[in-house]
Amino acid sequence: MPVCWLFCQLSSTKFIIDWHNYAYTIMALSVGRNHFLVKITKLIEAYIGSKADANFCVTKAMKEDLSSNWNI
């Protein structure tokens, strides 16, 4: 996600995210939710996600979660 955001910044294109799930939750399935990489990934995902020009979600629940937890 950070690489895509950076590319969009450098190429003056829109950064649009199609949210299906969170990368940090998928990673947590392998290494555990308390692993430091999971925590860093969550922070990066929330920060870069908030920088998107537009967002859309596959479910209303995901939309509500993004809105209530990350103000997206």
C-alpha positions as CSV (number, residue, x, y, z in Angstrom):
1,M,0.0,0.0,0.0
2,P,2.7,2.5,0.8
3,V,4.4,1.8,-2.6
4,C,1.2,2.3,-4.4
5,W,0.5,5.6,-2.6
6,L,4.0,6.8,-3.4
7,F,3.7,5.9,-7.0
8,C,0.4,7.8,-7.2
9,Q,2.1,10.8,-5.6
10,L,5.0,10.8,-8.1
11,S,2.8,10.2,-11.1
12,S,0.0,12.6,-10.1
13,T,-2.7,9.9,-10.2
14,K,-5.5,9.1,-7.9
15,F,-4.9,6.7,-5.1
16,I,-8.1,4.6,-4.7
17,I,-8.5,1.6,-2.3
18,D,-10.9,-1.3,-2.7
19,W,-11.1,-2.6,0.8
20,H,-11.8,-6.3,1.2
21,N,-10.0,-7.0,4.4
22,Y,-7.1,-5.6,6.5
23,A,-3.6,-6.8,5.7
24,Y,-2.7,-6.8,9.4
25,T,-5.5,-9.2,10.3
26,I,-4.4,-11.7,7.6
27,M,-0.8,-11.4,8.8
28,A,-2.0,-12.0,12.4
29,L,-3.3,-15.4,11.4
30,S,0.3,-16.5,10.7
31,V,2.3,-14.8,13.4
32,G,-0.2,-13.8,16.1
33,R,-1.9,-10.5,16.7
34,N,0.7,-9.3,19.2
35,H,3.6,-9.6,16.8
36,F,5.4,-6.3,16.3
37,L,5.1,-6.6,12.5
38,V,1.3,-6.9,12.8
39,K,1.2,-3.7,14.9
40,I,3.4,-1.8,12.5
41,T,1.4,-3.0,9.5
42,K,-1.8,-1.9,11.2
43,L,-0.4,1.6,11.8
44,I,0.9,1.9,8.2
45,E,-2.4,0.6,6.8
46,A,-4.4,3.1,8.8
47,Y,-2.2,6.0,8.0
48,I,-1.8,5.3,4.2
49,G,-5.5,4.4,4.0
50,S,-6.5,7.8,5.3
51,K,-4.4,9.4,2.5
52,A,-6.5,7.7,-0.3
53,D,-8.4,10.0,-2.7
54,A,-11.3,7.5,-2.6
55,N,-12.3,4.3,-0.9
56,F,-14.9,1.7,-1.5
57,C,-15.8,-1.4,0.4
58,V,-17.2,-4.9,-0.4
59,T,-19.5,-4.7,2.6
60,K,-21.4,-2.2,4.7
61,A,-19.7,-3.6,7.8
62,M,-16.3,-2.8,6.4
63,K,-17.4,0.7,5.5
64,E,-18.7,1.2,9.1
65,D,-15.5,-0.2,10.6
66,L,-13.3,2.0,8.5
67,S,-15.4,5.0,9.4
68,S,-15.6,4.3,13.1
69,N,-12.0,3.1,13.7
70,W,-9.9,5.0,11.2
71,N,-12.1,7.9,10.1
72,I,-12.0,6.8,6.5
